[in-house]
Amino acid sequence: MPSTTIAGRQINVNDEGFLVDPDDWTEELGAEFARLIGVEMTEDHWKLVNYLRQDYRAQGETPTLRRVSTQTGMPVKQLFTLFPGKPAKKMAYVAGVPKPKGCV
């Protein structure tokens, strides 16, 4: 299992750089993950990240883009604006939860 140092902490990540243990996540680490992928965090970004973490704890899996949009009231188009390219994957990465099923 690979490990890396991010935000001054040694953490275990998988081959794609996602946290192995979501409990290792902190807001500081999330902010650093965002910086690494070129995302500047705003209140809307944090709302999504906190939703993903809460939903993951409740459901045991990372929510899909559609679920995030429906549950947070943010249109999918806005999710693409906040996390350009692959929003579901990028949101999960920043939130420290596994990549959603079906994401490449």
C-alpha positions in Angstrom: 0.0 0.0 0.0 1.5 3.3 -1.0 2.0 6.1 1.5 2.7 9.8 0.9 3.2 12.9 2.9 0.5 15.6 2.5 0.0 18.6 4.7 2.9 17.4 6.8 1.3 14.1 7.5 2.3 10.6 6.4 -0.9 9.0 5.0 -1.8 5.7 3.3 -3.3 6.1 -0.2 -4.3 3.7 -2.9 -2.8 3.5 -6.4 -4.9 6.5 -7.5 -4.0 8.6 -4.5 -7.3 8.2 -2.6 -7.1 7.9 1.2 -7.2 4.2 2.3 -8.9 5.1 5.6 -11.4 8.0 5.4 -11.0 8.5 9.1 -7.5 9.9 8.4 -9.1 12.9 6.7 -9.0 16.4 8.2 -10.1 19.7 6.7 -6.5 20.7 6.3 -5.8 17.5 4.4 -8.9 18.1 2.2 -7.8 21.7 1.5 -4.4 20.3 0.4 -6.0 17.6 -1.8 -8.0 20.4 -3.4 -4.9 22.5 -4.0 -3.1 19.5 -5.6 -5.9 19.2 -8.2 -6.2 22.9 -8.8 -9.4 23.6 -6.9 -9.7 26.6 -4.7 -12.1 25.8 -1.9 -15.2 28.0 -1.3 -18.2 27.6 0.9 -20.0 25.6 -1.8 -17.0 23.3 -2.2 -17.0 22.6 1.6 -20.8 22.0 1.6 -20.3 19.3 -1.0 -17.3 17.8 0.7 -19.1 17.7 4.1 -22.1 16.1 2.4 -20.0 13.4 0.8 -18.4 12.6 4.1 -21.7 12.5 5.9 -23.4 10.4 3.2 -20.5 8.0 3.1 -20.7 7.3 6.8 -24.4 6.8 6.6 -24.5 4.7 3.4 -21.1 2.9 3.4 -20.4 4.0 -0.1 -19.6 7.2 -1.9 -22.7 8.9 -3.4 -23.1 9.3 -7.1 -23.1 12.6 -8.9 -26.9 12.4 -9.3 -27.4 11.7 -5.6 -25.1 14.6 -4.6 -27.0 17.0 -6.9 -30.4 15.8 -5.6 -29.5 15.8 -1.9 -27.6 19.1 -1.9 -29.9 21.0 -4.4 -26.8 21.9 -6.5 -27.4 21.4 -10.2 -25.1 18.9 -11.9 -23.8 21.8 -14.1 -22.7 23.6 -11.0 -20.9 20.5 -9.7 -18.9 20.5 -13.0 -18.1 24.2 -12.5 -16.9 23.6 -8.9 -15.0 20.5 -9.7 -14.2 20.7 -13.4 -13.7 17.6 -15.6 -14.6 14.7 -13.3 -16.6 16.2 -10.4 -17.6 12.9 -8.7 -14.0 11.7 -8.6 -12.6 15.0 -7.6 -15.2 15.6 -4.8 -14.5 12.1 -3.4 -10.7 12.7 -3.6 -11.0 16.0 -1.7 -13.5 14.5 0.8 -11.2 11.6 1.6 -13.7 8.9 0.6 -13.4 6.2 -2.0 -13.9 6.9 -5.7 -17.6 6.4 -6.5 -18.5 3.1 -8.2 -18.5 3.5 -12.0 -16.0 6.3 -12.0 -13.0 5.7 -14.3 
